[in-house]
């Protein structure tokens, strides 16, 4: 059968279908990716997965009304049906005069996000990464008795975007990842420690670091006990800081700001964090996990300071929100796949590096809770800023680890939390989702635990 | 199957799906998004000794499927295993537990838009403090075929619909939110007028209540969970720990404990993928195994785990039909469908009256569990103080944390009622539609995380 089209031809076929349908404003996004994953257990391969994903998403604007459709059927007929479906969607949506498409080519940039030769890498070389993670975890501590799962995965993708206004861009990228969940056992008690790292090159991931940190997290939780309800300083290491920053990222979305769904609405030029805190989004970070030359609307990306020494400097924009606010688009309309329209999101969002030795930060307060697990981060309310999270960690006394605790909550308000960042470490670290943070010292938070 | 087993392997399986999706979203009185999509794909699995290989991709025709089978076989090569010969397909059809009276694809899109506008109007009319309403309609029709080298050849169609609404109430500088969803595995008849009005009012009422609520305290309290609160508790605190994959690895707090007492004798826990119309319901799981009702914990005694083909065989337990996958892109994993604590004998009102000072939870939000330690946390989206056996002032911003088996052994009252809720469960980066249910229960002592220390 077939009539199946190559990537470039599929995009052309979609632009053709738009033209033939008399649709003057629209864009076509194609993604073609292959991914591999090896799961190992105790030195043996348990599962090997190879995935292919290929499809297009078509967005149209007709009489100022948006419509979106996607398909994995890249035949001329399948693409025409997709364009027709997008048009049917545009019949029921509301007109919005600020909808735009890209009109100029976004250009290219060498961001060091692609490595050649992935397809030729043999299975044993891939599996060895996961084996090395297991070995590193076991070598770190003899109380490591097993793993929930240890995996190596990689992916290579081609992205093309083209608009009816003639803008067109394409880029290729690769990504590599290793992760494990190590289990520590002692006197019948079991604790788990999970860690993952990612990179754009095969050699950028360190199996040793992944195994060691997972093991360390699991072992540290052994013997954890309850903690009394109290207020206390909190220390977040870079990985915990990343989780917190990921949770507050939606506050910077201009879409959320315009709709009153961000506590940062109307706060530009005002203090939203303590003086030393600078937050940057850098989609051009060489080798960054979310680095890309342009966004899901075909707009060139650029580095931006969002919080400058505590003061809110700007928001993340799409073409639409930029038009609504009379500003330049920032290249933050991101797309994860062809099956969804662009959503405003940061690229490599990070808290700028601080000046303090992480160990000095811990010693700065008499007692602190060094958090190792945060549960329920997805429940933080972006409007009120209220949060109440499940947590586990270590109680530190004058910087020294006194004892581990679990079954506690950390609650408060983001406004208060950001204003209470009392120190930042010199250890800025980026995680596998492109988010980066140094160690953060929070002067005081409410801890929920035993007794009243 | 022949191609998949061409280079060795004892067992092979094809999972094929065609997935139709329609999403409409109303925000700030406007239909902002309308998304339509179709995707077709297949995944082929070959088991050879202890190793599983899985290849998947989008497909448009038989050639594509064969190419995927070839890719799956390529990874088997070199293992030296002898190949099994596939048996002839024996197509059969399972009866579907959910009737679909009105196929949503036959309903004009204008009616779906009207549904969202109606939700918006009803929510705004419920309370003058409602300042924002976001409502979305989600339609998903998944056609599935599962065939394996043992001759199994089955199809299923899962029609799943959802209508969800988020309201924001404003009073001065304070904002409060309320969420409610109506979701099920059934046709457009799910959206009867009464059900839709009830949904919109519930979300609006909750937002208005939260805007006026006092911040919750932090500390240890006696907690009564209303049956209306939904089953997040059972899902997070027990359900995940009963999944067979974790238990085979000896990683769950319930590992190796079949036949042992793991909960109060008031507690019976079931998973039932056959309950008509519920969100986790299907005729078969994603390995083609018929779904069923499984008693996991019976009066406090652990009976079995939630299993798929591989883990049932390895653990020597009966297959429970709980192999589920998000799509053709994923290997199936052991997970819940519709999970519940069975009703007990106490009068729900009596349970509240029995508490001198405590917290009454009327609605739970999302949750998360660390299955190895059993520690869980879940959000509370509506709760009240109980004073002298009476439900008193509303509280906001609370989270419950605890350890699953400990909590389950401490529950000391179980009501004779049963309330359902729906959710989307995440495990190993795969999402699955689920439903949970529980009666009203009393927990004598549990940590509540609020902001007032």
Interface residues (C-beta under 8 A of the other chain):
Chain A: X1 X2 X4 X41 X44 X45 X46 X47 X48 X49 X50 X51 X52 X53 X54 X55 X66 X67 X68 X69 X70 X71 X72 X73 X74 X75 X78 X82 X85 X86 X88 X89 X90 X91 X92 X93 X94 X96 X123 X146 X147 X148 X149 X183 X190 X191 X192 X221 X224 X226 X229 X230 X231 X259 X260 X261 X339 X340 X341 X373 X375 X376 X378 X379 X381 X383 X384 X386 X387 X388 X389 X390 X392 X406 X407 X408 X409 X410 X411 X412 X413 X446 X447 X448 X449 X450 X451 X452
Chain B: X21 X24 X27 X28 X30 X31 X32 X33 X34 X35 X36 X37 X38 X39 X40 X41 X50 X51 X52 X53 X54 X55 X56 X57 X58 X60 X61 X62 X63 X68 X71 X72 X75 X109 X110 X113 X131 X132 X168 X174 X175 X176 X177 X216 X217 X218 X219 X220 X246 X249 X250 X251 X253 X329 X331 X365 X366 X367 X368 X369 X370 X371 X372 X373 X375 X376 X377 X378 X379 X396 X397 X398 X399 X401 X402 X403 X428 X447 X448 X449 X450 X451 X452 X453
